[in-house]
Amino acid sequence: MFSTVISGAVHGITPYIMHVEVDASDGLPSFNMVGYLSSEVREASDRVKVALKNSGFKIPAMHVTVNLSPAGIRKEGVALDLPIAIGMLASLSEIDSDFLKDTLFLGELGLDGEVKPVRGVLPIARCAKENGIKTLIIPYDNAREGAVVQGIKVIGVKSLPEVVAYISCEKDKRNNLIEPTVVDIAKVFETDSYSNMDVDFADINGQSAVKRAVEVAAAGFHHLLMIGPPGSGKSMVAKRIPTILPTLSEEEALEVSTIYSVSGMLDTNAPLITRRPFMNPHHSITETALTGGGMVPKPGVISRAHRGVLFLDELAEFRASTLDILRQPIEDKKINIARANGTFTYPSDFQLVCATNPCKCGYYPDMNKCRCTEKEIKRYLSHISGPILDRIDICVEASKVDVSDLNNNNSLNESSKTIRDRVLKARKIQEERFKGTKLKFNSDMSPNDIKRYCSLGMREKAYIERMFYTMDLSARAYHRTIRVARTIADLDGSERIKEIHLTEAVCYRMTDSKYWSKSKT
Amino acid sequence: MSCTEEDLIYSNWLMHTDGIGKSTIFQLLEQYGSPKGIYEIPDKDVDLVFKPKQAEWFKLAKKEIDPDICYRKLEQKGINIFPEMHDLFPEKLRMIPNRPFAIYVLGKLPDPDIPAVSIIGARMCSEYGRFIAREFGSRLAASGIQIISGMASGVDGISQRGAIAAGGKSYGVVGCGADICYPAENRDLYEDLITNGGIISEYKPGTEPEARLFPLRNRIISGLSDAVIVVEAKKKSGTAITVNMALEQGKDVFAVPGRTTDRLSDGCNNMIKEGAFIATCAEDIIEFFGLGSLNGTSSSNSSNSPKAAKPSLKLNATETLIIQIIDMNKMSISEIHQRMEESGKAMAVPEVMQIIIDLCAKGVLIQEGGFFRKRF
């Protein structure tokens, strides 16, 4: 007899509905699986047969064919064990096929019939809902993840017999047998916000200019570079950036959680990621780990930093080729990876935060400590490629910190919340400004947009021109300076960009005139 | 001893024979009388006169390098060669241990009748070093003293720039061929030195700069000078090598003192401890040579103070505080802001930025990347 079970899978991060077709008929006893399978899917046949046997089902010697449709997409993963087993049972008339029409199954099987957690439940659940499926039967450990999608019944199961019992049960008693899992999203957002963050900007003494720069960067989603000696707190500052960013919106949270779901990195107990991700890869990271890799690529670090912060510590130590990979993702906010079986597109809309020492020993310009020659200093930062620097709007110097400052009472320091409130206000202004356009933040503005949204008065125009002349800044820096000045004005709640805003923006640009161009006496 | 063109041609050829150094040349000169004599050593004698390796080099050079063509090339580049038998070969260089056989000069040689001092110091110098180097360079040059140095980045180059800006003469002794500008960023200085002094080298034109060549040229820097002034140097440095050579050659060494907490002044302070003269202002040197200052400027210590050099601007209290806070080294905005807070004058970061940029525009501060320093 023939039966169809609905299941789902992800290709890259794109979910699709899959039909598991099973036919059991008389003939030479065999078990065939077709439909462009990878080896782990092929192995399902053994797991399913043994799991069925150990769960107390007798499998008669029959000619069994399993087809995974659509047959044109390569199937990966172990989530198809459960649907195949259910399909077998249905084709052997052990369970009611009617139930299968609007139910989606997912799960890996152990040899004892246990249902184990799988990857990609969240995107598949969303896809199921869009396709009008009413019930999800998924591993117990993934139940909360699936239940994040509202308006669909989610049944978390622990074993194969449990599934069969559930299906065989009378319709109105099913809920008593296994209670559907429900997740209240509003509550998740409430409890998961900033309250239990273990870091705060109040922890940082000194470094006022850096903190200010971080605030501006966060407000306008500008990429940021911090240059400073070892121990000046660059990493400390970077780790605290997520605490001043607004929470993810529901849509954003689903986007981010999808990426983590596909990577198998979602926490069972916290199925929805509500905080902005913070990724800090070590500088030895390979290009594939950064972008995502594999036959069907898994999302890389830059995609896992989507809607959050990608922190590159010791920027100058990264291989130049690795950094160059970032150029396209930064520009397009997504990364395209081409593989033999298709091109995959992963989102990568992150805020780039970099930190580096000013020189090899890290102490320049402290002549008492710096042991580098002038050449070494120049060489150290010239590792960083120009195209990356071109995309960084804000550069700031972190100063050395005296030990005595560390012992200061930090109750006077501003808390993350105070800073965050200002950031939120500035973001609100941007939201209103860019209503009805594709733009979201000041940092997205093209030179044309700048003309439209950042008109300068006569005085300010003359002022910025004079500044560029006296500070010897390149014309290329001009638009970036204006963008940053716009954000600073937003933070200030000012409609007009004033001189003081321009001055500050110029201060964030001066670093490159020193390090990345020739300097004489 | 007079020097004919023939001597020049064959001296140049000798300088171009690899593997045959000045000590060998000096020995052979005694035996064969002139550079041409060496060139014409009969083939059968070559193996007797030279060590085996050198003999090979010699034969090779004789086969491959034509003395006349080689000399024409030199003339085309405008470089002069002064072998030690030349009348114009600096008398001072004849006296030093391990004297060179010949020197190449692009431009002129220092005038032997006018005092010459070398100003040397760290390549990576502080703002203080920069200021002192420039001051000494320009003041000494203005009073007619010739400045000799290594054309390196840092103190060397700055003092020479100062000398030329003051309309004086300066000579750069380089550790590569005289036709090569090293370091490349000192191109402007290199050009200026050719017209307002000279580039001097004991290496044949085309010699690439190599680390091992630089300590050797230091003996020529001190050798050409009557006194050596050390501006800023760490305890162990190339400057220390020059000073040792200067002492060996019997030259007077002056050191400009610095704060005891500055590692960059350790070398100078140590030299003073060991008996070097103290130079606190350019006038100390000018008086040492009995020149008296030009323009009637008084020879007081205060002449090095920044205020004397610049007419004072009207600054308000906050601006003055910032100027006070910025020390000898460069400072970032973070640091300045923090120091202001410590001295009880807390301000918002953007306001501090505003003032600092304003001070830059007024020319009181100089911006270098994210750092700011005082203009001395």
Interface residues (C-beta under 8 A of the other chain):
Chain A: G206 Q207 S208 A209 V210 R212 I227 G228 P365 D366 M367 N368 K369 C370 C372 T373 E374 C395 V396 E397 A398 S399 K400 D405 R466 M467 T470 M471 I488 E499 I500 H501 T503 E504 V506 C507 M510 T511 D512 S513 K514 Y515 K518 S519 K520 T521
Chain B: R123 M124 C125 S126 R130 R134 S153 G154 G157 I158 R161 E185 T261 D262 R263 L264 N329 K330 M331 S332 I333 S334 E335 H337 Q338 E341 V349 P350 E351 V352 M353 Q354 I356 I357 C360 A361 Q367 E368 G369 G370 F371
